[in-house]
Amino acid sequence: MRKMIGSALAAAAASVLLVACAQPSAPVQPLPPGPTPDEVADYARAQVQYRSALASGNGDSVMQATNTFSLIASEILSRQDPRLFDVQLVCEKYRVAGPRDRRDLRWSYEPQFVQDCQRINGRYNQETIIIRRDLESKIAAADRATIAEAGTSPTKRP
């Protein structure tokens, strides 16, 4: 009994010591509303994958790259306009959970709700298109800078 109490006491003391010595965690910094460098790089890799898959006829890779485009744009939009992002998720949830038969749609949902979701879906699509164009322009600018740098640097010839 004494051994059990002694070992439990030692374990408790060790726990308290570890907690007391632990460094306070640094506050998590929120991401900026625009694309992060990692997102731009991921988008650029997806572009390469997409073009390669189109050339080779690999439909699965085309779909995977297309999904990556959408996911990155959605992630950026969730920071730029969290409210629109959240409302889109609500509308998407109802669209997925909704009736399979279009004739039942008018009985299941208020027409105003359906119209609002259609309007929100349009806004969401417009915003993600703008984000994708911004990403593509950043990638193109980086590509042009790389080409310009390569054109101005002296090359060594054997």
C-alpha positions as CSV (number, residue, x, y, z in Angstrom):
1,M,0.0,0.0,0.0
2,R,2.8,2.4,0.9
3,K,4.6,1.6,-2.4
4,M,1.5,2.4,-4.3
5,I,0.9,5.7,-2.5
6,G,4.6,6.6,-2.8
7,S,4.6,5.9,-6.6
8,A,1.4,7.8,-7.1
9,L,2.8,10.7,-5.1
10,A,6.0,10.7,-7.2
11,A,4.0,10.6,-10.4
12,A,1.9,13.5,-9.3
13,A,5.0,15.5,-8.3
14,A,6.6,14.8,-11.6
15,S,3.4,16.0,-13.4
16,V,3.3,19.2,-11.4
17,L,7.0,19.8,-12.1
18,L,6.6,19.2,-15.9
19,V,3.6,21.6,-16.0
20,A,5.5,24.2,-14.0
21,C,8.6,24.0,-16.2
22,A,6.7,23.9,-19.5
23,Q,7.2,26.9,-21.7
24,P,4.0,28.9,-22.3
25,S,2.8,28.3,-25.8
26,A,3.2,31.2,-28.2
27,P,0.0,32.7,-29.4
28,V,-1.1,31.4,-32.8
29,Q,-0.9,34.0,-35.4
30,P,-3.8,34.1,-37.8
31,L,-3.0,33.7,-41.5
32,P,-3.3,36.8,-43.7
33,P,-6.4,37.2,-45.8
34,G,-4.5,36.7,-49.1
35,P,-2.7,33.6,-50.3
36,T,0.3,32.3,-48.3
37,P,3.5,31.4,-50.2
38,D,2.7,27.7,-49.6
39,E,-0.7,28.1,-51.2
40,V,0.8,29.8,-54.2
41,A,3.4,27.0,-54.5
42,D,0.7,24.3,-54.1
43,Y,-1.4,26.0,-56.7
44,A,1.6,26.2,-59.1
45,R,2.3,22.5,-58.6
46,A,-1.4,21.7,-59.3
47,Q,-1.2,23.7,-62.5
48,V,1.8,21.6,-63.6
49,Q,0.0,18.4,-62.6
50,Y,-3.2,19.6,-64.5
51,R,-1.3,20.4,-67.7
52,S,0.7,17.1,-67.6
53,A,-2.5,15.1,-66.9
54,L,-4.3,16.8,-69.8
55,A,-1.5,16.0,-72.1
56,S,-1.3,12.4,-71.0
57,G,-5.0,11.9,-70.8
58,N,-5.0,11.0,-67.1
59,G,-8.5,12.0,-66.0
60,D,-7.9,11.1,-62.4
61,S,-4.9,13.5,-62.1
62,V,-6.9,16.2,-63.9
63,M,-9.7,15.8,-61.3
64,Q,-7.2,15.8,-58.5
65,A,-5.6,19.0,-59.7
66,T,-9.0,20.6,-60.3
67,N,-10.0,19.7,-56.7
68,T,-6.7,21.3,-55.4
69,F,-7.6,24.5,-57.3
70,S,-11.0,24.6,-55.6
71,L,-9.7,23.7,-52.1
72,I,-7.0,26.4,-52.2
73,A,-9.4,29.1,-53.4
74,S,-11.9,28.0,-50.7
75,E,-9.3,28.1,-48.0
76,I,-8.2,31.7,-49.0
77,L,-11.9,32.8,-49.2
78,S,-12.5,31.4,-45.7
79,R,-10.0,34.0,-44.5
80,Q,-11.0,36.8,-46.7
81,D,-14.8,36.5,-46.3
82,P,-15.5,34.1,-43.5
83,R,-19.2,34.9,-43.5
84,L,-19.7,34.1,-47.2
85,F,-17.7,30.9,-46.7
86,D,-19.9,29.8,-43.7
87,V,-23.1,30.6,-45.5
88,Q,-22.0,28.7,-48.6
89,L,-21.3,25.7,-46.3
90,V,-24.9,25.9,-44.9
91,C,-26.3,26.1,-48.4
92,E,-24.1,23.2,-49.6
93,K,-25.2,21.1,-46.6
94,Y,-28.9,21.6,-47.5
95,R,-28.2,21.0,-51.2
96,V,-26.5,17.6,-50.3
97,A,-29.1,16.7,-47.7
98,G,-32.0,17.9,-49.9
99,P,-34.5,15.7,-51.8
100,R,-33.4,13.8,-54.8
101,D,-36.6,14.4,-56.7
102,R,-36.9,17.9,-58.0
103,R,-40.7,17.8,-57.7
104,D,-40.3,17.6,-53.9
105,L,-38.0,20.6,-53.7
106,R,-40.9,23.1,-53.6
107,W,-42.4,21.3,-50.6
108,S,-39.2,20.8,-48.7
109,Y,-37.7,24.2,-48.8
110,E,-38.9,27.7,-48.8
111,P,-38.5,29.3,-52.3
112,Q,-36.8,32.3,-50.7
113,F,-34.2,30.0,-49.1
114,V,-33.5,28.3,-52.4
115,Q,-33.2,31.7,-54.2
116,D,-30.9,33.0,-51.4
117,C,-28.7,30.0,-51.7
118,Q,-28.5,30.3,-55.5
119,R,-27.5,34.0,-55.1
120,I,-24.9,33.1,-52.4
121,N,-23.5,30.3,-54.7
122,G,-23.1,32.8,-57.5
123,R,-21.2,35.2,-55.2
124,Y,-19.1,32.4,-53.8
125,N,-18.2,31.3,-57.4
126,Q,-17.3,34.9,-58.4
127,E,-15.1,35.3,-55.4
128,T,-13.2,32.0,-55.9
129,I,-12.7,32.9,-59.6
130,I,-11.2,36.2,-58.6
131,I,-8.9,34.4,-56.1
132,R,-7.9,31.8,-58.7
133,R,-7.1,34.6,-61.2
134,D,-5.0,36.3,-58.5
135,L,-3.1,33.1,-57.8
136,E,-2.5,32.6,-61.5
137,S,-1.2,36.1,-62.0
138,K,1.2,35.7,-59.0
139,I,2.5,32.5,-60.5
140,A,2.9,34.1,-64.0
141,A,4.7,37.1,-62.5
142,A,7.1,34.8,-60.6
143,D,7.7,32.8,-63.8
144,R,8.4,36.0,-65.8
145,A,10.8,37.2,-63.0
146,T,12.6,33.8,-63.2
147,I,12.9,34.0,-67.0
148,A,14.1,37.6,-66.8
149,E,16.7,36.7,-64.2
150,A,17.9,33.8,-66.3
151,G,18.2,36.1,-69.3
152,T,20.3,38.7,-67.5
153,S,22.7,36.4,-65.7
154,P,25.9,35.5,-67.5
155,T,26.2,31.9,-68.6
156,K,29.4,30.0,-68.4
157,R,30.3,28.0,-71.5
158,P,32.9,25.3,-71.6
